[in-house]
Amino acid sequence: MVLIGALAVLFAGAGFLFYQWRAGDRPPDPVATGQMVMAARLMGLEDRLQSFEQWRGRVLVINFWATWCAPCREEIPVFIKFQDQYQARGVQFVGIAIDQKERVAPYAKDIGINYPVLVGGIEAMDFARQVGNRAGVLPFTLVIDRGGRVVTSVAGVLKPEKLENMLQPLL
């Protein structure tokens, strides 16, 4: 009986902590998050700082990934295809590699990435957390509308059908 009571208290406490954690885990403000993204600058593969501000007015699909991440490698060919398909309609994909340039550059060339790739270490992962990736998972993708507002974020692989459905209303 004591064991049952102790288990009940344990589960009740765990449930309360989970509830508090979820209540404090509200999504970031889409406008403020978009402003944070637009103000950010990360190093490109050509050793130049790149600002997201250069893509203002476009629909941005920002993907956090790594060469060692199998799900990331799974979705990159879809992004390459969609960049070709939607670039003329104002869509810009940008990859943020949580990796080392020495690994990223040859991988990007070999697979034929046709969109800008920026590189960052742990600071890029911190940036991903600030813009909504609270779980710290890869891949993580943000979609930002032409006005600079975060429309959605996706943790995990972004399937082509879902990406298509996200982009269509923003074109």
N, C-alpha and C positions, 0 to 999 in steps of 0.2 A: 504494500500500500504506500509506504514511504517512497519507494522507487517510482511508482506511478505519479505521485505528487511532484517529485523532483523533476521527472520528465516533462510534466505539464508546465511547470514553472520555466524550465529550460526552453521549451518550444514557444511559450508565450513571450519570453524575453527575446528570443531570436526573431519571432514575428514582428515584435515592436521595433527592434533595431532595423529590420528589413524595411518596414514601413517608413521609418524616419529617413533611412538612406534614400529610398525612392522619392519621398516627398522633397528632399533637397536636391534631387537629381533632375531638375527641370532643364529643358533644352535652352541653350543660350539664345539671347535675343537675336533674331535674324538680321536686323539692320546693324546693330553693334558688331555682330560677328562679321558681317560683310565688310564693314569699315575696317575692322582689324585685319582681315585678309588683304584688302586693297592697300593698306599701309605697310604690309610686310615686304621684306626684301630677302631673297635667298640667293645663294651662289648657283650660277648655271654651269653647265658642263664646259663652257668656254672660259671659265674663271672670271666671269663678270657678275656683279650683283644684279639681280633681276627684280624689278618691282612688279607686283600684280597690277599696279595702277596702269601700266601700259596696255592692259586688256580691258580697261573700263569700257562699258557700253556693249560688251559682248556677253554671251551666255558662257559662263566659265564652268568647266567640269574639272575639278581639282582632285587628283588621285594621289593619296599617300601610299607608297609601296616600297618593296625592297627586292633585290635580286634573289635573296635566299627564301623568299615567301612564295610557295607554290601557288596559292590562290591568286596572288598578285600577278604572277606570270600567266595564269589562266585567263585573266580578264584584259590584259594589255592588247592582245590582237583585236579584241572588240573595240577598244578605244582607238586603235590605229584606223580601223575601218570607219568608225563614226567620225573621226577627225576629217577624213577624206570626204565623207558623205555630207557633213554639215558645216564645214569651214566657210563655204561661200554664203551660208545663211546666218553667219555671225556667231558660230559656236567655236570656242577655243578650249581644247584640252590642255592641261598642264600637269605634268607628273612631278611629285615631290618624293625623291628617293631617300629613304631612311637607310643610308648605306654609305659606302666610300666611293668617291669618284672613280677610283681605279677599277672598281667592279662595275659601276653603272655605265660608264662611257662605252666599253666594248659590248656590253649586253644591249644597250640601246641601239648601237650601230648594227649588231648582228640580227636583231629582231625587226629592225626597221621602224623604230619609233619616229613618227612624223610630227610630233608636237614638242614644245619645250619641256625639258627635263631639268629640274632644279635638284640640288643635292644638299642634304643636311644630316647631321648626326642626331644626337640626343636632343639638341635644341629644336630640330624639326618635329620630333615626336612630342616635345612639350608644346609646340605650336599647334599640332594636331589636337592635343587635349584641350587647349584653350578654345579651339573653334568647334568643339563638340565631341571629340573622340575620347570620352571619359574612360572607356574600357581599355584604351591603348592598343587596339587591335589593328592589324593590317590584313587586307587593304581597307582603306577608309576613303570615302569619296564625298566631296561637297559639290552641290550644284548651286550656282549663284546666277541670279537673273541679270538682265541688262542694267538694272538700276542699282546693282551692288548688294542686293538682299539675298541672304542664304535661303534658298527654296527648300532644300532637303539635304540630308546627309545619310549615308549608307555605310554601315560597318559590315565588312565581309564582301564577298564577290557580288558585283553588280551585273545581273543578267541582261542580255541585249534587249529583251522585251521591256523590262522595267526601265532601262535607260531610255529607250525610244519613247515610252509613255511619259517620262519626266521631261524630255526635251521638246516634244511636240507643242505643248501649250506656250513654251517660251520663245518659239521662233518668230 
